Amino acid sequence: MWGILGRRAVVVDGGFSASCLRSRMRSGLVSARSYAAGSKEMTVRDALNSAIDEEMSADPKVFVMGEEVGQYQGAYKITKGLLEKYGPERVYDTPITEAGFTGIGVGAAYAGLKPVVEFMTFNFSMQAIDHIINSAAKSNYMSAGQINVPIVFRGPNGAAAGVGAQHSQCYAAWYASVPGLKVLAPYSAEDARGLLKAAIRDPDPVVFLENELLYGESFPISEEALDSSFCLPIGKAKIEREGKDVTITTFSKMVGFALKAAEKLAEEGISAEVINLRSIRPLDRATINASVRKTSRLVTVEEGFPQHGVCAEICASVVEESFSYLDAPVERIAGADVPMPYAANLERLALPQVEDIVRAAKRACFRSK
Amino acid sequence: MATSFSATLPLHGSQESRLSLTPIRLAPPSSFLGSTRSLSIPSSRSRLYHAHAARRSPVVGVQEVVKDKKITNSLLITKEEGLELYEDMILGRSFEDMCAQMYYRGKMFGFVHLYNGQEAVSTGFIKLLTQSDSVVSTYRDHVHALSKGVSARAVMSELFGKVTGCCRGQGGSMHMFSKEHNMLGGFAFIGEGIPVATGAAFTSKYKREVLKQDCDDVTVAFFGDGTCNNGQFYECLNMAALYKLPIIFVVENNLWAIGMSHLRSTSDPEIWKKGPAFGMPGVHVDGMDVLKVREVAKEAVTRARRGEGPTLVECETYRFRGHSLADPDELRDAAEKAKYAARDPITALKKYLMENKLANEGELKTIEKKIDELVEEAVEFADASPQPGRSQLLENVFADPKGFGIGPDGRYRCEDPKFTEGTAQV
């Protein structure tokens, strides 16, 4: 149902997620222009909102819980319109008590409900990390399969713009090291929709790492992705761009940077294959290794801290499985090994930029030092 | 219905009408500070607390209520109930004693925390619950699991790490889970079980209000005095009262958190007072007396089932053994231990049953013998059970068999042969 209405009420600007009929009618007129132009676009914000909306209407056991998700319409407007549509019994504005409400979500999942717990940013999840790991991730194992935890923990992860050290950490590596958790990191609107729907339907705890700076970005979206039963597989990466000279693996916002870098490299005659990991745990080692065996070179990019990061795991996996195929040392681009500085120029230096990826790819191709 | 579930909660006035424990009286803090260390509360301060409590939420000392009942000569329990309680407490005690023996013989390993002395709390509360009510506990959870209905064999095998254990040997002493009996754990971190219990109570309410099912299940969360200094405890008191959840928070105040005395670590050691601060009744009860605990539990459980919200019950109790079997237990005073040993809940119940002619020596001995045999049999069963197979190591990490999620057709993706062909979608 949403798919059909979605066509008429596609994004106008800043995410009118069109849950009320009147605004659908209003934006219907404006979006007619983009409809006529032939390609549909959707912001990541709308994609997430529509995914949660559809899953909530399909299954009454799904509910949303978090700070400011209700009356405020979501701290980043991801849950806009849900309170009006589903009422306060299914969209909970919690007090500022991460450990408490995360634990309540886990307990509700133990007892059979399907909570979607929002963290205003994943930095705040550190106050609740005991519940994510000890009571959610480990429960199915500790109880030998008796108690599964169909919960989704979602929220923005990684650096935003100028928010300082305590609001900019990337938690992909920390959560992905825990057996029992599934960790997903979408990039485009289609990723966001498909992976969030898969996560909500999943019987296990899923950590869903979004990115604040991607919320407002629009991506083209296919008819298939707008269907209400669309979901992407967990544990499969996507090859965003095929190439034959060097493999660039990355996730979340860095996929955009890698694609830009691939454009620049193409101008210099280097054909880069860009892999959007989508799923950090389980990691799609098969795809990564197959790609490296094809190109013989690896550049792995992430935004988080370098030591013990996602890139380190990918490098280890490639060295273990495809060592004899490698023609160059593996290249690892990660954020600087410092807490995130505030000053804009320092922040730019602390995060990987397109030039860094280009340079690393050239190094791997022995075109530069 | 939506509004009753939302934020605002009147704190004054309407509380009194909802609590139906009569007579409603303010009890002075009882002699629970009967530990040999005395705490001096300046008397003006304690009066102030009571005045506050009067305005906000009535708090009752159950000793008064129970004494009243005794005076009017009606017994608190029937013979069947009495024997059931006795049997449950004897099971708890014998089982824990057997655990100690098995530990020292090397059959059990790791961390084992025994419940000797606290049986009245477990029996008093859990024997009032149905199978669909939930219990959440801490690492001191063997007896909670037994009272809730998990068989002695399953618990003993779990402790031995055998495949026939309630969690197939994957949980261990501190992680007793049973879906069938709604024993939701067994948590090693103190305070971790409280939000999980609050969530289970939340589900009960959600089922009733959103899914429109007939559900009046309550949840009982057990935890200790040390936990009451942890942030999660307060977060959950707040939310349970805010959302009026059917939960009972039971504090098993045994005065010691490993070697840290409750009085040394807590600014205001009277935990029952923390309930009214959040808008729920706080009750203090003598946790060495199973009948008193049962009376308070009845009221708290009925309140929760009626939808009137949470209750905080502080049970003054004592553990006869150390914190765990590895604890040398050097810091506790011998005199204090002797004092509480004299208040052994099993001896007290036995005395009550015999004095009130509810049972005779012979019947009680039969129960003891039966339990002895049960526990022995559990040990033999556990001993004879096999250890888990090697393939069990990697099982049950995910509910979804290979961790690849569910496809749009609603089935597990790893079952779809196309999923494993080829690599990523381009």
Chai-1 contact restraints between the chains, C-beta under 6 A:
chainA,res_idxA,chainB,res_idxB,connection_type,confidence,min_distance_angstrom,max_distance_angstrom,comment,restraint_id
A,P60,B,L211,contact,1.0,0.0,6.0,A-B,restraint_1
A,G87,B,A2,contact,1.0,0.0,6.0,A-B,restraint_2
A,P88,B,A2,contact,1.0,0.0,6.0,A-B,restraint_3
A,P88,B,S6,contact,1.0,0.0,6.0,A-B,restraint_4
A,E89,B,A2,contact,1.0,0.0,6.0,A-B,restraint_5
A,E89,B,F5,contact,1.0,0.0,6.0,A-B,restraint_6
A,E89,B,E209,contact,1.0,0.0,6.0,A-B,restraint_7
A,E89,B,V210,contact,1.0,0.0,6.0,A-B,restraint_8
A,T97,B,E235,contact,1.0,0.0,6.0,A-B,restraint_9
A,A99,B,Q232,contact,1.0,0.0,6.0,A-B,restraint_10
A,G100,B,P195,contact,1.0,0.0,6.0,A-B,restraint_11
A,G100,B,Q232,contact,1.0,0.0,6.0,A-B,restraint_12
A,G100,B,E235,contact,1.0,0.0,6.0,A-B,restraint_13
A,G100,B,C236,contact,1.0,0.0,6.0,A-B,restraint_14
A,G100,B,M239,contact,1.0,0.0,6.0,A-B,restraint_15
A,G103,B,P195,contact,1.0,0.0,6.0,A-B,restraint_16
A,G103,B,V196,contact,1.0,0.0,6.0,A-B,restraint_17
A,I104,B,P195,contact,1.0,0.0,6.0,A-B,restraint_18
A,I104,B,T198,contact,1.0,0.0,6.0,A-B,restraint_19
A,I104,B,G199,contact,1.0,0.0,6.0,A-B,restraint_20
A,I104,B,F202,contact,1.0,0.0,6.0,A-B,restraint_21
A,V106,B,V196,contact,1.0,0.0,6.0,A-B,restraint_22
A,V106,B,G199,contact,1.0,0.0,6.0,A-B,restraint_23
A,G107,B,V196,contact,1.0,0.0,6.0,A-B,restraint_24
A,G107,B,T198,contact,1.0,0.0,6.0,A-B,restraint_25
A,G107,B,G199,contact,1.0,0.0,6.0,A-B,restraint_26
A,G107,B,A200,contact,1.0,0.0,6.0,A-B,restraint_27
A,A108,B,G199,contact,1.0,0.0,6.0,A-B,restraint_28
A,A108,B,F202,contact,1.0,0.0,6.0,A-B,restraint_29
A,A108,B,T203,contact,1.0,0.0,6.0,A-B,restraint_30
A,Y110,B,L184,contact,1.0,0.0,6.0,A-B,restraint_31
A,A111,B,A200,contact,1.0,0.0,6.0,A-B,restraint_32
A,A111,B,T203,contact,1.0,0.0,6.0,A-B,restraint_33
A,L113,B,T203,contact,1.0,0.0,6.0,A-B,restraint_34
A,D130,B,F189,contact,1.0,0.0,6.0,A-B,restraint_35
A,S135,B,E192,contact,1.0,0.0,6.0,A-B,restraint_36
A,S135,B,V196,contact,1.0,0.0,6.0,A-B,restraint_37
A,N140,B,N396,contact,1.0,0.0,6.0,A-B,restraint_38
A,N140,B,A399,contact,1.0,0.0,6.0,A-B,restraint_39
A,Y141,B,Q170,contact,1.0,0.0,6.0,A-B,restraint_40
A,Y141,B,N396,contact,1.0,0.0,6.0,A-B,restraint_41
A,Y141,B,V397,contact,1.0,0.0,6.0,A-B,restraint_42
A,M142,B,Q170,contact,1.0,0.0,6.0,A-B,restraint_43
A,M142,B,G171,contact,1.0,0.0,6.0,A-B,restraint_44
A,M142,B,H175,contact,1.0,0.0,6.0,A-B,restraint_45
A,S143,B,C167,contact,1.0,0.0,6.0,A-B,restraint_46
A,S143,B,F177,contact,1.0,0.0,6.0,A-B,restraint_47
A,A144,B,C167,contact,1.0,0.0,6.0,A-B,restraint_48
A,A144,B,R168,contact,1.0,0.0,6.0,A-B,restraint_49
A,A144,B,Q170,contact,1.0,0.0,6.0,A-B,restraint_50
A,A144,B,N396,contact,1.0,0.0,6.0,A-B,restraint_51
A,G145,B,N396,contact,1.0,0.0,6.0,A-B,restraint_52
A,Q146,B,F177,contact,1.0,0.0,6.0,A-B,restraint_53
A,Q146,B,K179,contact,1.0,0.0,6.0,A-B,restraint_54
A,I147,B,F177,contact,1.0,0.0,6.0,A-B,restraint_55
A,I147,B,K179,contact,1.0,0.0,6.0,A-B,restraint_56
A,N148,B,A399,contact,1.0,0.0,6.0,A-B,restraint_57
A,P179,B,V397,contact,1.0,0.0,6.0,A-B,restraint_58
A,G180,B,V397,contact,1.0,0.0,6.0,A-B,restraint_59
A,A198,B,G405,contact,1.0,0.0,6.0,A-B,restraint_60
A,R201,B,I406,contact,1.0,0.0,6.0,A-B,restraint_61
A,D202,B,G405,contact,1.0,0.0,6.0,A-B,restraint_62
A,D202,B,I406,contact,1.0,0.0,6.0,A-B,restraint_63
A,P203,B,A399,contact,1.0,0.0,6.0,A-B,restraint_64
A,P203,B,D400,contact,1.0,0.0,6.0,A-B,restraint_65
A,D204,B,F398,contact,1.0,0.0,6.0,A-B,restraint_66
A,D204,B,A399,contact,1.0,0.0,6.0,A-B,restraint_67
A,D204,B,D400,contact,1.0,0.0,6.0,A-B,restraint_68
A,S229,B,P408,contact,1.0,0.0,6.0,A-B,restraint_69
A,C231,B,P408,contact,1.0,0.0,6.0,A-B,restraint_70
A,P233,B,F404,contact,1.0,0.0,6.0,A-B,restraint_71
A,P233,B,R413,contact,1.0,0.0,6.0,A-B,restraint_72
A,I234,B,F404,contact,1.0,0.0,6.0,A-B,restraint_73
A,I234,B,G405,contact,1.0,0.0,6.0,A-B,restraint_74
A,G235,B,F404,contact,1.0,0.0,6.0,A-B,restraint_75
A,K236,B,A424,contact,1.0,0.0,6.0,A-B,restraint_76
A,A237,B,A424,contact,1.0,0.0,6.0,A-B,restraint_77
A,K238,B,A424,contact,1.0,0.0,6.0,A-B,restraint_78
A,K238,B,Q425,contact,1.0,0.0,6.0,A-B,restraint_79
A,I239,B,A424,contact,1.0,0.0,6.0,A-B,restraint_80
A,I239,B,V426,contact,1.0,0.0,6.0,A-B,restraint_81
A,P282,B,G403,contact,1.0,0.0,6.0,A-B,restraint_82
A,A286,B,T423,contact,1.0,0.0,6.0,A-B,restraint_83
A,T287,B,T423,contact,1.0,0.0,6.0,A-B,restraint_84
A,T287,B,A424,contact,1.0,0.0,6.0,A-B,restraint_85
A,A290,B,T423,contact,1.0,0.0,6.0,A-B,restraint_86
